[in-house]
Amino acid sequence: MQTPARIAIDANHPDPGAVREAARVLGAGGLIILPTDTVYGLAAADRPETLEAIYRAKERDPRKPIPLLAADVDAVARYGARITARARLVAERYWPGALTLIFPVSDRWEGFRVPDHAVARAVAAAAGGVLRVTSANLSGAPAAMTADQAQEALGDRVDLILDAGPCRWMQASTVVKADGDQWVLLREGVIPWSEIQTIQ
């Protein structure tokens, strides 16, 4: 791949033209690097061939799932996630934010997050509501907190980089599997697990 295009974009008021360009690249099957509130992400459209491209770019074990980044909770519901009453309460409390919730969808499980970052949500909305997004680094390497770090890790493997400056949290999201009444912590990140457990 050639050197990717790179666009500086305001974290709070993203330029609509830049958002449209990102959606165009994604729609054409490309990979982009985009900012979130936690770490920079490697994003693709939710299609089998682009999902495979993410695994190749990251050199990631294909048995490890790639979560979905959503524009809002309605996009998660439209995707077919089965959201219980308690899960909706938790989502309303922490979305947009640094929490990934794993919900049943048909006969499988999918992780969803609505990030607290205007750029990420705008690009997801422009691209249809959800994107496949994982951290913008080679598998096993430290996560990228800036566009420069993401470009250094994956710059020759993507088509576009959106640079909105350093991430706010510089830490991964908390990941919880919302399995009916049996919730399971898979990774503790920005949001404390003890806090989530108090919401019933």
C-alpha positions in Angstrom: 0.0 0.0 0.0 1.1 3.6 -0.6 1.6 6.2 2.0 -1.9 6.9 3.3 -3.7 10.2 3.1 -3.8 12.0 6.4 -6.4 14.5 7.4 -6.3 16.7 10.5 -9.8 16.9 12.0 -11.3 18.7 15.0 -12.1 16.2 17.8 -15.3 18.0 18.8 -16.5 19.5 15.5 -15.4 17.2 12.7 -15.4 18.6 9.2 -18.2 17.0 7.2 -16.0 16.7 4.1 -13.4 14.7 6.1 -16.1 12.5 7.5 -17.6 11.9 4.0 -14.1 11.0 2.7 -13.6 8.5 5.5 -17.0 6.9 4.7 -16.1 6.8 1.0 -12.8 5.0 1.7 -14.6 2.5 4.0 -17.4 1.9 1.5 -14.8 1.1 -1.1 -13.3 -1.6 1.1 -10.4 0.4 2.5 -9.0 0.5 6.0 -8.7 3.8 8.0 -7.2 4.8 11.3 -9.5 7.0 13.4 -9.5 8.6 16.8 -11.6 7.4 19.7 -11.8 8.5 23.4 -9.7 5.5 24.5 -7.1 4.7 21.8 -6.7 5.1 18.0 -8.6 2.5 16.1 -8.2 0.5 12.9 -11.5 0.6 11.2 -13.3 -1.2 8.3 -16.8 -1.6 7.0 -18.6 -4.6 8.5 -18.1 -7.0 5.6 -16.3 -10.4 5.5 -13.6 -9.2 3.1 -12.8 -6.1 5.0 -12.8 -8.0 8.3 -10.1 -10.2 6.8 -8.2 -7.1 5.9 -8.1 -6.0 9.5 -6.7 -9.4 10.6 -4.0 -9.2 8.0 -3.1 -5.6 8.8 -2.8 -6.2 12.5 -1.3 -9.7 12.1 -4.1 -10.8 14.5 -5.2 -14.3 15.4 -8.4 -14.8 13.4 -9.9 -16.6 16.3 -10.0 -13.3 18.3 -13.1 -11.3 17.5 -13.1 -7.7 16.2 -15.7 -5.5 18.0 -18.2 -3.1 16.5 -18.0 0.6 17.0 -21.5 2.2 16.7 -22.8 5.7 16.1 -25.4 5.3 18.9 -27.4 2.8 20.9 -30.1 2.7 18.2 -27.5 1.5 15.7 -26.7 -1.4 18.1 -30.3 -2.3 18.3 -30.8 -2.2 14.5 -27.8 -4.6 14.2 -29.9 -7.1 16.1 -28.3 -7.1 19.5 -30.5 -8.5 22.3 -30.4 -5.8 25.0 -31.9 -6.6 28.4 -33.4 -4.0 30.6 -30.3 -3.9 32.8 -28.0 -3.7 29.8 -30.0 -0.7 28.5 -29.6 1.0 31.9 -25.8 0.4 31.8 -25.6 1.6 28.2 -27.6 4.7 29.0 -25.1 5.4 31.9 -21.9 4.8 30.0 -22.6 5.4 26.3 -21.1 7.4 24.7 -18.1 6.2 26.6 -15.3 3.7 27.3 -17.4 0.6 27.8 -17.6 -2.3 25.4 -20.7 -4.5 25.9 -20.9 -8.0 24.4 -24.5 -8.9 23.4 -26.1 -11.9 21.8 -26.8 -11.4 18.1 -28.7 -14.2 16.4 -26.5 -17.3 17.1 -23.3 -15.5 18.1 -21.9 -12.8 20.4 -20.8 -9.4 19.3 -19.0 -6.6 21.2 -20.3 -3.1 20.8 -19.1 0.4 21.9 -20.5 3.9 21.3 -17.3 6.0 21.8 -17.3 9.4 23.4 -15.6 10.9 20.4 -17.5 13.0 17.8 -15.2 12.0 15.0 -15.6 8.3 15.5 -19.4 8.5 15.9 -19.7 10.7 12.8 -17.7 8.3 10.7 -19.7 5.4 11.9 -23.0 7.2 11.2 -21.9 8.1 7.7 -20.8 4.6 7.0 -24.1 3.0 8.0 -24.2 3.0 11.8 -21.5 0.5 12.7 -17.9 -0.3 11.9 -15.5 -3.0 12.7 -12.8 -1.3 14.9 -9.9 -2.6 16.9 -6.8 -0.9 18.3 -4.5 0.6 15.6 -1.4 -1.4 16.4 0.2 -4.7 15.5 -1.2 -7.6 17.6 0.6 -7.7 20.9 2.2 -4.3 20.6 1.2 -1.2 22.6 -1.9 0.6 21.6 -1.6 3.9 19.7 -2.6 7.0 21.6 -1.8 9.4 18.8 -2.1 9.4 15.0 1.7 9.4 14.7 2.0 6.2 16.8 -0.8 4.6 14.7 0.8 5.6 11.5 4.2 4.2 12.6 2.5 0.9 13.4 0.2 0.5 10.5 0.7 3.4 8.1 1.7 1.2 5.1 -1.4 -1.0 5.6 -4.2 1.6 5.6 -5.7 4.1 3.1 -6.5 7.0 5.3 -5.6 8.4 8.8 -7.8 10.9 10.7 -5.7 12.9 13.1 -7.6 14.5 16.0 -4.7 14.8 18.4 -4.0 12.6 21.5 -6.8 10.3 22.8 -8.4 11.5 26.0 -8.1 8.4 28.2 -5.0 6.7 26.7 -6.4 3.4 28.0 -8.5 0.7 26.6 -12.2 0.4 27.2 -13.7 -1.9 29.9 -15.2 -5.1 28.2 -18.2 -6.8 29.8 -20.2 -9.8 28.4 -23.9 -9.0 29.1 -25.2 -12.6 29.4 -28.6 -12.3 30.9 -28.2 -12.0 34.6 -24.7 -13.4 34.5 -22.4 -10.5 33.6 -18.7 -11.4 33.0 -15.8 -9.0 33.1 -13.4 -9.7 30.2 -11.2 -6.6 30.6 -11.1 -3.8 33.1 -10.2 -0.5 31.5 -11.3 3.1 32.0 -14.5 2.2 33.8 -14.2 0.3 37.1 -16.0 -3.1 37.1 -17.1 -2.4 40.7 -19.0 0.6 39.5 -20.8 -1.2 36.7 -21.9 -3.9 39.1 -23.9 -1.4 41.2 -26.3 -0.8 38.3 -29.2 -3.2 38.5 
